[in-house]
Amino acid sequence: MSNKKQKCLLDRATSAVLWFTVAYMIAQIIRALVG
């Protein structure tokens, strides 16, 4: 049970990192277009 919960947290962390990376890339593109 503990192992499953840990995997869930890991998946959530991976998802958060992925979304942060996507948001950062979008911000860079917008900055390039605006600037």
PDB file of N, H, CA, C and O in Angstrom:
ATOM      1  N   MET A   1       0.838  -1.203   0.000  1.00  0.00           N
ATOM      2  CA  MET A   1       0.000   0.000   0.000  1.00  0.00           C
ATOM      3  C   MET A   1       0.872   1.251   0.000  1.00  0.00           C
ATOM      4  O   MET A   1       0.617   2.202  -0.740  1.00  0.00           O
ATOM      5  N   SER A   2       1.895   1.235   0.836  1.00  0.00           N
ATOM      6  H   SER A   2       2.102   0.463   1.437  1.00  0.00           H
ATOM      7  CA  SER A   2       2.819   2.367   0.898  1.00  0.00           C
ATOM      8  C   SER A   2       3.500   2.586  -0.448  1.00  0.00           C
ATOM      9  O   SER A   2       3.693   3.721  -0.885  1.00  0.00           O
ATOM     10  N   ASN A   3       3.862   1.472  -1.100  1.00  0.00           N
ATOM     11  H   ASN A   3       3.705   0.551  -0.744  1.00  0.00           H
ATOM     12  CA  ASN A   3       4.540   1.549  -2.390  1.00  0.00           C
ATOM     13  C   ASN A   3       3.638   2.193  -3.442  1.00  0.00           C
ATOM     14  O   ASN A   3       4.094   2.999  -4.253  1.00  0.00           O
ATOM     15  N   LYS A   4       2.354   1.830  -3.421  1.00  0.00           N
ATOM     16  H   LYS A   4       1.984   1.175  -2.763  1.00  0.00           H
ATOM     17  CA  LYS A   4       1.399   2.375  -4.395  1.00  0.00           C
ATOM     18  C   LYS A   4       1.229   3.879  -4.186  1.00  0.00           C
ATOM     19  O   LYS A   4       1.162   4.643  -5.148  1.00  0.00           O
ATOM     20  N   LYS A   5       1.161   4.294  -2.926  1.00  0.00           N
ATOM     21  H   LYS A   5       1.215   3.674  -2.143  1.00  0.00           H
ATOM     22  CA  LYS A   5       0.995   5.717  -2.611  1.00  0.00           C
ATOM     23  C   LYS A   5       2.227   6.501  -3.071  1.00  0.00           C
ATOM     24  O   LYS A   5       2.113   7.614  -3.585  1.00  0.00           O
ATOM     25  N   GLN A   6       3.391   5.909  -2.881  1.00  0.00           N
ATOM     26  H   GLN A   6       3.484   5.005  -2.464  1.00  0.00           H
ATOM     27  CA  GLN A   6       4.636   6.554  -3.291  1.00  0.00           C
ATOM     28  C   GLN A   6       4.668   6.727  -4.808  1.00  0.00           C
ATOM     29  O   GLN A   6       5.115   7.761  -5.306  1.00  0.00           O
ATOM     30  N   LYS A   7       4.195   5.720  -5.543  1.00  0.00           N
ATOM     31  H   LYS A   7       3.832   4.881  -5.139  1.00  0.00           H
ATOM     32  CA  LYS A   7       4.162   5.795  -7.003  1.00  0.00           C
ATOM     33  C   LYS A   7       3.204   6.906  -7.449  1.00  0.00           C
ATOM     34  O   LYS A   7       3.474   7.621  -8.414  1.00  0.00           O
ATOM     35  N   CYS A   8       2.086   7.039  -6.735  1.00  0.00           N
ATOM     36  H   CYS A   8       1.866   6.459  -5.952  1.00  0.00           H
ATOM     37  CA  CYS A   8       1.109   8.072  -7.063  1.00  0.00           C
ATOM     38  C   CYS A   8       1.749   9.453  -6.895  1.00  0.00           C
ATOM     39  O   CYS A   8       1.571  10.337  -7.733  1.00  0.00           O
ATOM     40  N   LEU A   9       2.493   9.622  -5.804  1.00  0.00           N
ATOM     41  H   LEU A   9       2.638   8.903  -5.123  1.00  0.00           H
ATOM     42  CA  LEU A   9       3.179  10.889  -5.570  1.00  0.00           C
ATOM     43  C   LEU A   9       4.216  11.150  -6.648  1.00  0.00           C
ATOM     44  O   LEU A   9       4.382  12.283  -7.100  1.00  0.00           O
ATOM     45  N   LEU A  10       4.914  10.097  -7.058  1.00  0.00           N
ATOM     46  H   LEU A  10       4.779   9.177  -6.690  1.00  0.00           H
ATOM     47  CA  LEU A  10       5.937  10.225  -8.091  1.00  0.00           C
ATOM     48  C   LEU A  10       5.296  10.634  -9.414  1.00  0.00           C
ATOM     49  O   LEU A  10       5.812  11.498 -10.122  1.00  0.00           O
ATOM     50  N   ASP A  11       4.165  10.007  -9.741  1.00  0.00           N
ATOM     51  H   ASP A  11       3.745   9.305  -9.166  1.00  0.00           H
ATOM     52  CA  ASP A  11       3.452  10.346 -10.975  1.00  0.00           C
ATOM     53  C   ASP A  11       2.995  11.807 -10.929  1.00  0.00           C
ATOM     54  O   ASP A  11       3.087  12.527 -11.923  1.00  0.00           O
ATOM     55  N   ARG A  12       2.509  12.226  -9.781  1.00  0.00           N
ATOM     56  H   ARG A  12       2.434  11.640  -8.973  1.00  0.00           H
ATOM     57  CA  ARG A  12       2.033  13.600  -9.633  1.00  0.00           C
ATOM     58  C   ARG A  12       3.186  14.592  -9.780  1.00  0.00           C
ATOM     59  O   ARG A  12       3.041  15.638 -10.413  1.00  0.00           O
ATOM     60  N   ALA A  13       4.326  14.254  -9.191  1.00  0.00           N
ATOM     61  H   ALA A  13       4.444  13.404  -8.677  1.00  0.00           H
ATOM     62  CA  ALA A  13       5.508  15.111  -9.294  1.00  0.00           C
ATOM     63  C   ALA A  13       5.983  15.187 -10.746  1.00  0.00           C
ATOM     64  O   ALA A  13       6.329  16.262 -11.235  1.00  0.00           O
ATOM     65  N   THR A  14       5.998  14.045 -11.427  1.00  0.00           N
ATOM     66  H   THR A  14       5.716  13.172 -11.030  1.00  0.00           H
ATOM     67  CA  THR A  14       6.420  14.004 -12.832  1.00  0.00           C
ATOM     68  C   THR A  14       5.481  14.847 -13.677  1.00  0.00           C
ATOM     69  O   THR A  14       5.922  15.577 -14.564  1.00  0.00           O
ATOM     70  N   SER A  15       4.184  14.746 -13.401  1.00  0.00           N
ATOM     71  H   SER A  15       3.825  14.153 -12.681  1.00  0.00           H
ATOM     72  CA  SER A  15       3.181  15.514 -14.132  1.00  0.00           C
ATOM     73  C   SER A  15       3.404  17.014 -13.903  1.00  0.00           C
ATOM     74  O   SER A  15       3.327  17.806 -14.842  1.00  0.00           O
ATOM     75  N   ALA A  16       3.678  17.396 -12.658  1.00  0.00           N
ATOM     76  H   ALA A  16       3.741  16.752 -11.895  1.00  0.00           H
ATOM     77  CA  ALA A  16       3.905  18.803 -12.328  1.00  0.00           C
ATOM     78  C   ALA A  16       5.132  19.344 -13.060  1.00  0.00           C
ATOM     79  O   ALA A  16       5.110  20.457 -13.585  1.00  0.00           O
ATOM     80  N   VAL A  17       6.192  18.554 -13.090  1.00  0.00           N
ATOM     81  H   VAL A  17       6.210  17.649 -12.663  1.00  0.00           H
ATOM     82  CA  VAL A  17       7.414  18.970 -13.789  1.00  0.00           C
ATOM     83  C   VAL A  17       7.140  19.128 -15.279  1.00  0.00           C
ATOM     84  O   VAL A  17       7.612  20.071 -15.914  1.00  0.00           O
ATOM     85  N   LEU A  18       6.366  18.187 -15.830  1.00  0.00           N
ATOM     86  H   LEU A  18       5.982  17.421 -15.314  1.00  0.00           H
ATOM     87  CA  LEU A  18       6.037  18.231 -17.253  1.00  0.00           C
ATOM     88  C   LEU A  18       5.242  19.493 -17.577  1.00  0.00           C
ATOM     89  O   LEU A  18       5.550  20.185 -18.546  1.00  0.00           O
ATOM     90  N   TRP A  19       4.229  19.794 -16.778  1.00  0.00           N
ATOM     91  H   TRP A  19       3.979  19.231 -15.990  1.00  0.00           H
ATOM     92  CA  TRP A  19       3.420  20.988 -17.009  1.00  0.00           C
ATOM     93  C   TRP A  19       4.260  22.248 -16.838  1.00  0.00           C
ATOM     94  O   TRP A  19       4.090  23.208 -17.590  1.00  0.00           O
ATOM     95  N   PHE A  20       5.169  22.258 -15.856  1.00  0.00           N
ATOM     96  H   PHE A  20       5.307  21.478 -15.246  1.00  0.00           H
ATOM     97  CA  PHE A  20       6.035  23.419 -15.639  1.00  0.00           C
ATOM     98  C   PHE A  20       6.933  23.646 -16.851  1.00  0.00           C
ATOM     99  O   PHE A  20       7.149  24.784 -17.268  1.00  0.00           O
ATOM    100  N   THR A  21       7.454  22.557 -17.411  1.00  0.00           N
ATOM    101  H   THR A  21       7.279  21.632 -17.072  1.00  0.00           H
ATOM    102  CA  THR A  21       8.307  22.651 -18.596  1.00  0.00           C
ATOM    103  C   THR A  21       7.523  23.197 -19.785  1.00  0.00           C
ATOM    104  O   THR A  21       8.013  24.058 -20.516  1.00  0.00           O
ATOM    105  N   VAL A  22       6.311  22.695 -19.976  1.00  0.00           N
ATOM    106  H   VAL A  22       5.913  21.996 -19.382  1.00  0.00           H
ATOM    107  CA  VAL A  22       5.459  23.165 -21.073  1.00  0.00           C
ATOM    108  C   VAL A  22       5.145  24.652 -20.896  1.00  0.00           C
ATOM    109  O   VAL A  22       5.234  25.426 -21.849  1.00  0.00           O
ATOM    110  N   ALA A  23       4.782  25.042 -19.685  1.00  0.00           N
ATOM    111  H   ALA A  23       4.710  24.413 -18.911  1.00  0.00           H
ATOM    112  CA  ALA A  23       4.462  26.444 -19.410  1.00  0.00           C
ATOM    113  C   ALA A  23       5.679  27.333 -19.655  1.00  0.00           C
ATOM    114  O   ALA A  23       5.549  28.436 -20.186  1.00  0.00           O
ATOM    115  N   TYR A  24       6.858  26.855 -19.270  1.00  0.00           N
ATOM    116  H   TYR A  24       6.965  25.959 -18.839  1.00  0.00           H
ATOM    117  CA  TYR A  24       8.089  27.615 -19.473  1.00  0.00           C
ATOM    118  C   TYR A  24       8.373  27.796 -20.963  1.00  0.00           C
ATOM    119  O   TYR A  24       8.746  28.886 -21.397  1.00  0.00           O
ATOM    120  N   MET A  25       8.199  26.744 -21.735  1.00  0.00           N
ATOM    121  H   MET A  25       7.896  25.859 -21.382  1.00  0.00           H
ATOM    122  CA  MET A  25       8.420  26.816 -23.184  1.00  0.00           C
ATOM    123  C   MET A  25       7.449  27.798 -23.834  1.00  0.00           C
ATOM    124  O   MET A  25       7.838  28.587 -24.696  1.00  0.00           O
ATOM    125  N   ILE A  26       6.179  27.746 -23.416  1.00  0.00           N
ATOM    126  H   ILE A  26       5.863  27.105 -22.716  1.00  0.00           H
ATOM    127  CA  ILE A  26       5.174  28.666 -23.955  1.00  0.00           C
ATOM    128  C   ILE A  26       5.550  30.105 -23.601  1.00  0.00           C
ATOM    129  O   ILE A  26       5.431  31.002 -24.436  1.00  0.00           O
ATOM    130  N   ALA A  27       5.996  30.324 -22.380  1.00  0.00           N
ATOM    131  H   ALA A  27       6.092  29.596 -21.702  1.00  0.00           H
ATOM    132  CA  ALA A  27       6.408  31.663 -21.948  1.00  0.00           C
ATOM    133  C   ALA A  27       7.580  32.166 -22.794  1.00  0.00           C
ATOM    134  O   ALA A  27       7.621  33.337 -23.170  1.00  0.00           O
ATOM    135  N   GLN A  28       8.524  31.283 -23.088  1.00  0.00           N
ATOM    136  H   GLN A  28       8.490  30.331 -22.783  1.00  0.00           H
ATOM    137  CA  GLN A  28       9.676  31.654 -23.917  1.00  0.00           C
ATOM    138  C   GLN A  28       9.234  32.035 -25.336  1.00  0.00           C
ATOM    139  O   GLN A  28       9.747  32.992 -25.916  1.00  0.00           O
ATOM    140  N   ILE A  29       8.285  31.281 -25.883  1.00  0.00           N
ATOM    141  H   ILE A  29       7.868  30.504 -25.412  1.00  0.00           H
ATOM    142  CA  ILE A  29       7.772  31.563 -27.228  1.00  0.00           C
ATOM    143  C   ILE A  29       7.060  32.912 -27.241  1.00  0.00           C
ATOM    144  O   ILE A  29       7.276  33.721 -28.143  1.00  0.00           O
ATOM    145  N   ILE A  30       6.211  33.156 -26.241  1.00  0.00           N
ATOM    146  H   ILE A  30       6.035  32.499 -25.508  1.00  0.00           H
ATOM    147  CA  ILE A  30       5.489  34.428 -26.160  1.00  0.00           C
ATOM    148  C   ILE A  30       6.482  35.581 -26.018  1.00  0.00           C
ATOM    149  O   ILE A  30       6.329  36.622 -26.657  1.00  0.00           O
ATOM    150  N   ARG A  31       7.483  35.392 -25.188  1.00  0.00           N
ATOM    151  H   ARG A  31       7.607  34.546 -24.669  1.00  0.00           H
ATOM    152  CA  ARG A  31       8.496  36.439 -24.984  1.00  0.00           C
ATOM    153  C   ARG A  31       9.238  36.723 -26.290  1.00  0.00           C
ATOM    154  O   ARG A  31       9.536  37.876 -26.604  1.00  0.00           O
ATOM    155  N   ALA A  32       9.531  35.667 -27.046  1.00  0.00           N
ATOM    156  H   ALA A  32       9.289  34.731 -26.790  1.00  0.00           H
ATOM    157  CA  ALA A  32      10.224  35.831 -28.331  1.00  0.00           C
ATOM    158  C   ALA A  32       9.335  36.584 -29.327  1.00  0.00           C
ATOM    159  O   ALA A  32       9.819  37.429 -30.080  1.00  0.00           O
ATOM    160  N   LEU A  33       8.050  36.276 -29.327  1.00  0.00           N
ATOM    161  H   LEU A  33       7.658  35.589 -28.715  1.00  0.00           H
ATOM    162  CA  LEU A  33       7.123  36.942 -30.243  1.00  0.00           C
ATOM    163  C   LEU A  33       6.913  38.404 -29.851  1.00  0.00           C
ATOM    164  O   LEU A  33       6.895  39.286 -30.709  1.00  0.00           O
ATOM    165  N   VAL A  34       6.756  38.653 -28.558  1.00  0.00           N
ATOM    166  H   VAL A  34       6.770  37.937 -27.861  1.00  0.00           H
ATOM    167  CA  VAL A  34       6.496  40.016 -28.076  1.00  0.00           C
ATOM    168  C   VAL A  34       7.758  40.875 -28.162  1.00  0.00           C
ATOM    169  O   VAL A  34       7.721  42.008 -28.642  1.00  0.00           O
ATOM    170  N   GLY A  35       8.882  40.312 -27.685  1.00  0.00           N
ATOM    171  H   GLY A  35       8.912  39.391 -27.295  1.00  0.00           H
ATOM    172  CA  GLY A  35      10.119  41.073 -27.624  1.00  0.00           C
ATOM    173  C   GLY A  35      10.781  41.134 -28.962  1.00  0.00           C
ATOM    174  O   GLY A  35      11.844  41.740 -29.097  1.00  0.00           O
TER     175      GLY A  35
END
